[in-house]
Amino acid sequence: MQYQLRLSDAGENHSCVLTLDEATANQYAIDVVFDVIGAENIDSLVEAGVLPAGQVDDLKALQQYIFDRDEQGLLIKESAVFKGNGRDINPDAPLKNACTMSERDGMKYYRLDLVVTDTSLPAGAKPTQQATSAGAQSPANLMEDLARAMFLHQIGIGFAIDVTKDNTDIDDLIAWAEKEQYIEIDVKRAAYKLTERGKRVHDSYIEEAQNLIKKFDIYCDVDVDRSGTAHFDTGAGRDLRIAAFEMEGVDPFRARFLLGLNDGEWDKLSNWPELIHQESFYADIFAPVERAASIEEIGEDRLAAIMDQGKAKLRQ
């Protein structure tokens, strides 16, 4: 049975999905935190199919959020508090005890949403600048990551890339995915298909998008009256999602792209191999982000008040 551990900080500034086997899930929770989440050689987690390559920076940022170090080695900060599926976790019990059964596409697996809160930070505060910068990406790196996400998504939904022909537009992506063991040849179709490892990476993109929807879709239609009370989903409000992303430390460009993948926005785009490395393609996608209301335009205090009301409604 497969175990999926989704790790995030309380503000959802960083998150990653770790795929664990039965033996690891049977270990004490505290051992999994040190041996897997606190792994010094993160590349080995990627090679073992435990962590998607695109989430390495997120895990590094979360490690700085969770761990400290003294002369004896790694230790968990006293201010780091864990909740698993909304409940306290017994560190001296097997991790699997905290997991719940889930199902996707007819396949059952165990799932644990592990959220870490830094109690030393004031409520609503961002993680340390060191942790935040660890996950930052330059525009070029972001475009490369999104191209890889698009590539795996297109193969995942069944787009046939003929292995008998030259695919010069995406040769670099094919080489990357083969090296990472994310794709293999479907002999019957003479086309590429995702390996189980590739499916897990693709699933992590979709899961990331769906988590964004759960947390931020409430801000797509916000109407604030004169008393400062926010009304949601009235049909008469403004879309404040981009500002909300920025307020919570979520890259709005990455979020916009992953939401498009989740919604099937480019599922029928037959010439995507020609567009996937073109800056103009991404410029068109990101135009709504550039035009959206900013934190400065709305006012940080006003937006914080709106988001407090939105979170209260979500908790209901």
N, C-alpha and C positions, 0 to 999 in steps of 0.2 A: 504494500500500500504506500502511496506517495503522500508526503507531508509538505505543505506549503506554508512557510513562515513569512508573513509580510511585516517588515520592520519599518517604523516611521517615528519621527519626533511628533510631539503633541501638536505643533503648528503645521504639520505636513509640509515643512520646508524641504525635507528629504525623505525619500522612501525607497525601499528595494524589496525584492521578492527572492527568498532563499528556498530552494527545493531540497528537502532532506530525505534521506532513506530511513528505513525502519530502525536500523541500528543506531543512527544518530538521534532519532526521536525518542528512543528508549533511554538515552543518557539523561542524567539530572539536568534540569533547566539551567542551573548555574554553569555547568560544564559546557553546554551548548553556547551560552553567552560568551564565555571566554574562548572556546576552541573554534567556533564558527564565526560568530559576529565579531569577535576580537582578533580574528586571524591576521597575522602579520603579512603573510603571503597571499594577498587577495587574488592574485593571478591564478593561484592553485585552485581557488573556489570556482573561477571561471572555467578553467580547464576540466574540472570535475563535473561541470554542468550544474553546480549549486547556485551560482549567481550569474545573471545575464551580463554580458560584457558592457552593455550600455549603462549599467547601474553601479559600476566600480566607484565613480566619484561620489555617488550618494552614500555608499557604505563607508567610504573614507570619512565623509563629513559626519555620519552618525557615530562612527568610532570616536571621533574627537568630542562628540556630545556626551558619550557614555563613559569613556575610560580616562583614567589618569595613569601616571607611572611613577614608581618610586625605585629605590635601589634594589628592591626584590623583584621588580617587574611590573606587569600590567595589573591594575586594580580598577574596580568600578567606583565612580565618584559617589560620595555619600548623598549628593543631591539628585542622583539619577533614580527615578522611580518608574517601575515597569507595571503595565497593565496588559493582561492577555485576554482578548475578546471581552474587554471591559471589566475584568475581574483581577484581583490580586493573584499572583502566581507563587506557588511554593517552590523556592529555588532548589530544595532538596528532594523534589519529586521528579519522576520522568517528565520530560517536556510534553510527551504525547498526552499526558493527563489533562493538559490545558487546551488541547485541540478539539475542534468540533468537526463533525462529518459535513462535507459539502459535495456538490455534484455539478459537473460541467460537461456538456455534450455527451451525457449518458455515462460519464466516467466518474466514479466516486473517489474522493480523496479527503484527507484531513487538513484542516486549515487553522491557523492561529494568527490573529492580528495583534502584533506586539507593539505597543505604543510606549515610548519613553518620554517622561517629563523631567525637565531640569527644574527642581523646586527652588534653586538659587536665583532663578530669573523671575522678575515681576510678571504677573499675568499678562499675556499678549506680547511679551518681549520676544525678539528674534534670538536665535542661537548666536554664539560668539562669531565675530567677524572671521576668525580663523576657520571655523566650520563652514560658514556660508561661502567663503571664497574657495573652499576646496571643491565645491560643486559647480562653480561658475564655469561657463564655456564662452569661448570667443565665437563670433558669428560664423567663422569658417568651420570650427569644430561642431557647432550646432547644426550647420547645414549638412555636414558629413554624417552626423548621427541620425538626422531625420531622413536622409537618403537611404541609409541602412534600414531604418524602420520601414520606409515605404517599400524597399526591395523585398524584405521578408514578408510584409503584408501581402504584396501582390502574389508572391509564390504561395502564401498560406491560403489565399482565396481561390487558387487554382489557375492563375495566369501561367500559360505554358511558354517557357523560355526554351526554345529548341537548342539542344546541346550539339546538334550536328552543324549548326550555322555559327558564323561570327556574330558576337554580340558586343561590338566594340564600345557602344555607349555605356555598357555596364560591366565591362571586363573587370574593373577594379572591385566592384561589389561582389561579383561571382568569386573572384580570388579570395576576398576577405571572408565570405561566408563558407567557402570550402575549407579555408585554413582553420576557422573557428568550429568547423563540423556542424554548421547550421543547415546545410543543404546536402542532398545526395541526388544521384540520378535515378529517376523512375524509368527503368528500362522499357517498359511497355509503352510509355508515352514519349520516350526519347526527350524528356524534359526534366527540369529540376523539381524536387519536392523538399519540403522541410523535414529534417530529422526530428527525433523526439526532443533533442536539445534545442533545435531551432523553433519548434512549436512552443516550448516553454518561454523562450525570449519573446516570440510574437504575442503569446498570451499575456506576458508582463506589460507590454505596451497597451493592450486593450484594457487590462485591469487598471492600469494607471489612469487611463482616460475615464473609465467608469467611476473611479474614486473621485476624480475631479468633478464629474457630473453630480455625484451625490453631495459633494461639499459646496460647490459653487453655482450650480444651476439656479438656485434660489435668487441669485443676484442678476438674472437675465432680464427681469422686469420689476424695477423698484420705483415706487412712487412715494415720495416723502411729503407729508402735509406740513402745515405751518407750525405745528407743535413739535415737529421733529420725529413724529411717529412714521415708521416705514411700513408701507403696504406692499405685499409681494404678489406677483402674478395677477395683476388687475387688468392688464391689457393697455394700461395708460402710463406705464413707467419707463424708465431708462435702463439700458443694459450696462450694468456696472461690473461685469465679470472681470474685465481686464484690470481695472483698478483693484478689485478684490484679490486677483492673483498676485499682483505686485505687493499688496499690503501683507500677504501671507508668505512672501518670499518665493512664489512659484513663477518660473519663467513663462511669461504669457505667450511667447512665440512657440515654445515647445508644447505648451498646453493647447494652443490653437491647432497645431498640427496633429497631435494625438487625438483630439476630439474629432478632427476630420477623418482620420483613419477609422475610428470607432463608428462614425456615422456612415461609412461607406462612400465618402464624398468622391473618392478617386477610383472606386472599384471598377468602373467602366471606362477608365481613361486608357485607351489602347496604346497611345504613344508615350506613356509614362517613362519608358527607358530613354527617350530623347530629351525629356524635360527634367529628369531627376537631378541633374547637376547644373541646371541653369538658374542663375540668380533671379532672373525675371519671373520664373515659376513661383519661387518662394515669396518674391515681392508681392505678387498678386494675392497669394494666400494670406500674407501678413498685413495687407492693406487695412483690414478692419481693426487690427491691433493698433496700428499707427494712428488711426482716426479716433480711437476710443477715448472716452473721458479718462483723464489721469487722476492720480491721487491729489495733485496740486490743484487741479481744476475743481474737484469735488470738495476738497478740504480734508486733511487727515483726520481731524477730530470728528468731523461729520461722518466720514466714511467708517471710522471705528464704531461710532454709535449705530450706524446702519447695520454693520456686520454683527455687532452684539445682538441686535434684534433678530437678524437672520439666523444666527447660531441658536438663539433661544427657541425660535420656531422649529428648527431642525431637531432640537432635543425633544420637542413635544412629540 
